Amino acid sequence: MMDSYSKAAMGSVLMALQFASYCIMHKICTIHIMSSSPPESATPQIKYGLLVVTLASAGITVSLAQTLVIPIIGRLPEIFNTTAANASWIITVTLLVGAVATPVMGRLADMYGKKKMMLISLVPFVLGSVICAVSADLIPMIIGRGFQGLGSGLIPLGISLMHDLLPREKAGSAIALMSSSMGIGGALGLPLAAAIAQFASWRVLFWFTALVALTVGAVIWKAIPARPRIVRSGGFDYFGTLGLAMGIIALLLAVSKGSEWGWRSALTIGLFVAALVILVSWGWFETRQKSPLIDLRTTIRATVLMTNIASILIGFTMYGMNLILPQVMQLPVILGYGLGRVEQVVWWALGLGESPACGIAGLAAVTVVLLSWLRDGDLADESQ
């Protein structure tokens, strides 16, 4: 039997793997959209500052939706009266839908316009937030989180619009800000969600994201000029979309449920094999399409490939730590872990009376100390 910490660690690693699949879809789609829409010299008269702030806010909104539930991960099984494995799908489904929706929204943006698709992406996002806010059972909650995942294409679409509308000398810094919006949203979302969850109802988290998304949508509709759609040969790649969705679902289902079903069970192995066959077949099919959902030929270039690999590794590390540390820090004081064990050390590390730099360095040191104490089997020994 695994102890509570081991289960938390395993769950965090699995969800970090799921986040990695979303990262690569996000990077591929961004490159695909930008390569399909070179900037033009004649751009509408717009307020560049408002454009950058609006589009970056859209990206931060998406990131908020992914991080707001992290501080309440440990409470989700209790809130919905279910197992931890089932509750993990509240996070998994958003990443799963986002991994598929990101390239789909990019292709539809080529066909119907980027501003229009950004506004359309916000509709299910707001709907999903409202569903989550009023959910009393697990299934509606998962459905609502899935709708939120449909808004994941906002970040690459925003990058592409910046590429189209901003002058070349301003585009680089603006795109860098948009690309970092996931990190900014995470930095804002974690402490904000923790405060809301502690002093109000967890439902306020989702009402908050719905309000923010509505505000961002109104500003996009009013302030962002529409661009002519890109006329490309061929229609929408339905088979490519279906293949990508089936492959990712099979892979993530096996990863998420493998510890519960058994890693050597026929069902788990069958899903891994099915995912491999489907994704390989999907890749073969996409490379032979004139208008593929994702241009895989672009992704094999050395610079693009290395960027994708680096993004996956960074995302894996970041998301794994974001998931596991809040759970460990909230463990009961009686177990001697988390803040219950190192309360005095944490306050000392905050650098009270010292400079902010001391506080940052101290927190980094405490993180190392915490991780060094979290050894397999220690928790089980202390709880006996």
N, C-alpha and C positions, 0 to 999 in steps of 0.2 A: 504493500500500500504506500502511495506517495503521500508525504505530508503536505500541508497547505502551501508552503512556500514552493515546493517542487511543482505542484499543480499550477500555481500562478506563473512560475517560470516557463513551464511547458506551454501553457496557453498563450503567453506573451510571444514566445518564439513562433508559434504557429500563426498568430495573427500578424506578426511582423513579416512572415513569408507571404501572407495574403497582401499586405501593403506593398511588398516588393513587386508583385504582379501589376498592381495599380500604377506604381512608379514608372515602369517601363512603357505601359500603354500611354501614360501622360507624356513622356518624353518623345515617343515615336509620333504621337499625334501632333505635338507642337512643331516638330520638324516638318511633318507632312503639310500642315496648314501654312506655315511660313514659306515653304518652298513653292506652294501653289499660288501665292499672291504677292508678287513683287510690288514694292511701293511705287506709287505714281507721283509725278511732280506736281500735278494739279490736285490738291487736296482741299476739302471744304474749309472755310474759315471757322476754326473752333478754338476754344480756350484749352490750351494744352495741359495746364495744371489741373483743370476740372476733369479732363479726359483720363489722365494718369490716376488721379485719386479715385475716380469712379470705378475704373477697371480693376485697380488694385484692391478696392473694397469688395468687389465681386469675388476675387480670389480669396481674400481673407474670410469672407462669409462661408465659402466651401470648406476651408480649413477649420473654421469654428465648428461646423457640423460634425467633423470627424474627431475633434478633440474634446468637445463638451461632455461626452459621456465617460471619458476616461476616469475622472475622479470618483464616479459612482459605479465603476465596474464591479467592485466587491459587493455592492448592495443589489445588483440587478437580479440575481437568483431569488433573493428574499422579496424584492418588490413584485416580481411576476410569478412567484411561487413555482419555480422551475429549477432545473439543474444548471450548474455552471456551464456545461457544454452547450446546452440549448441557449442560454443567455448570451453566450459569446457571438451568436449569430446577429445580435443587435449591432455589433461592430462589423462582423464579417460581411453582411449583406450590403452594407454601404460601399465597401471596397470592391466587392464582387461586381455590383451594378456599375460602379464608377469605371472599373477596368474595361467594361464592354461599351459603356455609354460614351467615353471620351473619344475614341476613334469614330464612332457612329456620328456624334455631333460634329466632328470635324468634316466628315464627308458631306453631311447635310448642309453645313455652312457653305461649302463650295457650291452647292446646288441652289440654295435658297437665300443666302446672305448671312453674314456673321452676327450682325445686330439682332436680326430676327431670331436666330437660333439661341443667342444669349437670353433673350426674353422668354423664349419657349422653355429653355432649361430651368428658368427660375420658377415656372408654374408648378411642375411636380415637386420642386424643392420646397416651396411654400406649403403645398398640399401635404407633403410628407411630414413637415414640421408640425402642422396642425394635428395630423393623425397621431403622431407620437405624443403630443401634448395631452390628448384626451384619451389615450389608450389605457385600458385597465388590464389587458391580457397580453401575452407574449406575441401571438400571431399578428394582431394589428400593429404592434410596435415594430416588428420586423418588416411588415409591409410599408409602414411609414418611413423607416430608415432606408428601405430600398428606393422609395421615391426621392429621398434626399440624395441618394447616389447618382440619380439622373442629372443632377446639377454639376457633376464633376468636370464636365467639359468647359466650364466657365473660364478656367485658368488658361488653357491653350487658346481658346477663342479670344480671350482678352489680349494675350500676347500677339496674336495675329492682327488684331485691330490696331494695336500700337504700332506694329510693323507697317501697316497700311497708312495710318493717318498722321503719324509723327514725322517731323523732318529727321533726316539721317543723324544729325548731330545730337538730337535729343532721344532718339529711339533706344540707344544702347542702355542708358541709365534707367529709362522707364521700363524696359523689358526686364532688366535685372531686378527692379523693384517688384514687378509682377511675378517673376519666377520665385522670389523669396516670400511671396504672400502666404504660402503654406506654412513656412516657419514662423512668420509674424502671427498668423492666426493661431498657431499652436501655443506660442508664447503668451498671447492674450487669453486664449480659451481655457487653458489649464487653471490658472489662478481664479479667473472669473467664474468658471464652472464650479470650482471648489467652494467659493464664497456663496454663490447662489444656492448650491445644494445644501450648505450648512445652515444658512439663515432663511431659506425659503424652500418651496417645493421643487423637486427635480423637474416638474412639468414646466416651470418657468424657463428652464434652459431652452426648450423647444419653442415656446412662445417668443422668446427673445430672438432665436434664429429666424423665425417667420417674419418678425417685424423688421429685422435688419435686411432680409432678402427683399421684402416689399419696398423698402426705402431705396435699396440699390437698384432694383428694377425700374422704379419711377425715374430715377436720375438717368439711367441708361436710355430709357425711352425718350426723355426730354433732351438730354445733352449730347448723346453720341450720334453723329450723322450716319445714315445708312450708306453702305457701299454697294455698288453693282455686284450682283452675283457672278461667280466665275462660270462661264459656259465651258463644260468639259464633255468630251465624248463619253458615251455609255451612261447607264443609269446607276441606281443604287445597288451596291453589292449585297444582296440578301443572303446568298449562300455564305459569303465571307463573314457576315455578321453572325449568322446562325452557328457556323463552325467555331468562331472565336468564343461565343457564349457557351456552347456545349463543352468545349475543351477546358475553359477556365472553371466552369461549374464543377466538372468532374474532378479536376485537380484540387480545388479548394475544399470540396466536400470530403475527399480522401484525407487531406491534410487536417481538416478540422475534426473529423470523426474517427481518425485512425486510432487515437489513444483509447477511445471508448469501444470501438469495434474490435480492436486488436490489429497491430500493424501487419500481422501475417494472415489475417482473415481473408477469405476469398473475396469478400465485398470490397475491402480496402485495396487489395492488390488489383482486383478487376477495375476499380475506378482509376488507379494510377495507369494501368495499361491502356484503358480507354482514353484517358487524357493524352497520353503520349501519341497514340494512333491518330486521334482527332486533330491535335495541334500540328503534327507533322504533315498530315493530309491537308490541313488548312494552309500551312505555309507553302506547300507544293502548289495548291490551287491559286493562292494569291499571287505567286510569282508569274503565273501564266495569264493573268487578267489584264486587260487594257486599262480598266478603271478599278483597281483593287481598293478594298476598304483601307488597307495600310500598304504603303509601298515598301515592302521588305528589302528591296534592293538598296534603298537609302540607308537602312539600318546596319548593313554589313560594312559600310565604310569605317575605316579605322577610328576616325575622330568621333563619329556618331556612336559606334559600338562601345568605345571606352567611356564616353560620357554616360551612356545608359547603364553600364556596369557600375560606374562610380555612384550614380544616382540610386541604384538599387541597394548597394552596400550601405550608403549613408542613410537611406530610408529605413532599411532593416534595423540598423543600430538605433536610430532615433526612436522609431516606433516601439521597438522592444523595450527600451528603457522607459519610455513614457507610460507603457502599459504595466510594467512590473513594479516600478518604484512606488507609485501611489498605493498599490495593493499591499506591498510590504510595510510601508510606513503606517498604514491603517490597521495593522495586526493588533490584537488585544494587548494591553499593557502587561497582563499576567504572563504572557509568553516571553516577555523580555526582548521583544524585537521592535523594529521601527522606532518611532519617537518615544515609545515607552522605555527603551533601553538607553537611548543616547540623547535624551532631552537636554541635559546640561551641556553636552558637547556641542549640540546644534546651536544653542543660544550663544555659546562662546564663539562658535565659528561665524556667526552672523556679524561679528566684529562690532558689538555694541560699544560705542564710545570711540571706535577706531574709524579708519577711512573705509569707503565702500569697497576699495580694492582688497582690503583685508577680508571683508565679508565674503567676496566672491571666491578668493583663494581658500578661505576656510570651508565654504560649502563644498568646493571641489575635493578637499581633503576628507571631509566627512563622508562624501559619496564613496570614496575608496575604502574608508574604514567600514562603512555599512556593508559593502559588497564582500569585504574580507570576512565579516562575521557570518554571512549567510551561507553556511556550509550545509551540504546535503546531510540530513539526519539529525542536525542540531535541534531543529524545531521539535522533532518527534521526541527527542530525549528530554527536553525541558518541559514538554506538555504532560509527561507521565507523572 
